[in-house]
Amino acid sequence: MKERLDALLMQAEKEAVGAQSVAAVDALRVQYLGKKGALTLLLREVGNLPKEERPGAGQLVNAVRARLEAALDARQEALDAVERGERLRAERVDVTMPGRARRVGNL
């Protein structure tokens, strides 16, 4: 089980680093941590292990989950910062430009 968890973690971290948008990070979160995610399925297999192996396997799965959540959160924060910077550049207003002239008078 440890080998499967290590392989899953390496693959998930690699995909998280390669994610190019917040939506891609959310899709990875669902793929690995969702209700029918890969890590969740491995967690369900812990119940089928012998009684002596369950605590260690459960701790290992939880450690992998924590590392994966941390990797996904870090990538999402980085992408949020990039998107926020792009949005601020797009919405920037140059206050040194002349204002709009108002028309004086009535029809």
Contacts in CASP RR format, 6 or more apart in sequence:
PFRMAT RR
TARGET T0000
AUTHOR 0000-0000-0000
METHOD contacts of the structure
MODEL  1
MKERLDALLMQAEKEAVGAQSVAAVDALRVQYLGKKGALTLLLREVGNLP
KEERPGAGQLVNAVRARLEAALDARQEALDAVERGERLRAERVDVTMPGR
ARRVGNL
1 42 0 8 1.000
1 45 0 8 1.000
1 46 0 8 1.000
1 49 0 8 1.000
1 57 0 8 1.000
1 60 0 8 1.000
2 60 0 8 1.000
4 42 0 8 1.000
5 42 0 8 1.000
5 60 0 8 1.000
5 61 0 8 1.000
5 64 0 8 1.000
8 32 0 8 1.000
8 38 0 8 1.000
8 39 0 8 1.000
8 42 0 8 1.000
8 64 0 8 1.000
9 64 0 8 1.000
9 67 0 8 1.000
9 68 0 8 1.000
12 28 0 8 1.000
12 32 0 8 1.000
12 38 0 8 1.000
12 39 0 8 1.000
12 68 0 8 1.000
12 71 0 8 1.000
13 67 0 8 1.000
13 68 0 8 1.000
13 71 0 8 1.000
15 28 0 8 1.000
16 25 0 8 1.000
16 28 0 8 1.000
16 68 0 8 1.000
16 71 0 8 1.000
16 72 0 8 1.000
16 75 0 8 1.000
17 71 0 8 1.000
17 75 0 8 1.000
18 75 0 8 1.000
19 25 0 8 1.000
19 28 0 8 1.000
19 75 0 8 1.000
19 79 0 8 1.000
20 79 0 8 1.000
21 79 0 8 1.000
22 76 0 8 1.000
22 79 0 8 1.000
22 80 0 8 1.000
22 83 0 8 1.000
25 72 0 8 1.000
25 75 0 8 1.000
25 76 0 8 1.000
25 79 0 8 1.000
26 76 0 8 1.000
28 72 0 8 1.000
29 72 0 8 1.000
30 37 0 8 1.000
31 37 0 8 1.000
31 38 0 8 1.000
32 38 0 8 1.000
32 39 0 8 1.000
32 68 0 8 1.000
33 39 0 8 1.000
33 40 0 8 1.000
33 65 0 8 1.000
33 68 0 8 1.000
33 69 0 8 1.000
33 72 0 8 1.000
34 40 0 8 1.000
39 61 0 8 1.000
39 64 0 8 1.000
39 65 0 8 1.000
39 68 0 8 1.000
42 61 0 8 1.000
43 58 0 8 1.000
43 61 0 8 1.000
43 65 0 8 1.000
46 54 0 8 1.000
46 57 0 8 1.000
46 58 0 8 1.000
46 61 0 8 1.000
47 54 0 8 1.000
49 57 0 8 1.000
END
